[in-house]
Amino acid sequence: MMSDHAADITSDHAVDIDKHVRIYITVFVALMVLTVVTVAISYLDLSTPIAVTVALIVALVKGSLVACYFMHLISEKKLIYAVLALTAAFFVALLALPVVTHSNGFWIAE
């Protein structure tokens, strides 16, 4: 026979698992909706810069959902966020490097 304390722990554990499963299902549904949004945007008659910008915003939201919930970053300590912010800053700097160094159609100034 199970004691009352063991039954309480088991039921609390089951409730905790149900909560996590609901969160994962919600995130999955959100990712599927955002995938449909991405496909729908591709059929709109948008200029290329606007289409790319919207697609990148949707991809950013989807990537954030995956990182936060499936990679469990939502419950991490502040050091993880600092490392993530530093990585994002370097990524943006590397993306901006060609724009900053490009001059008059040539990579190297004459």
PyMOL commands that set and color helices and strands:
alter all, ss='L'
color gray80, all
select helices_A, chain A and resi 4-43+48-70+73-75+78-101
alter helices_A, ss='H'
color red, helices_A
deselect
rebuild
show_as cartoon
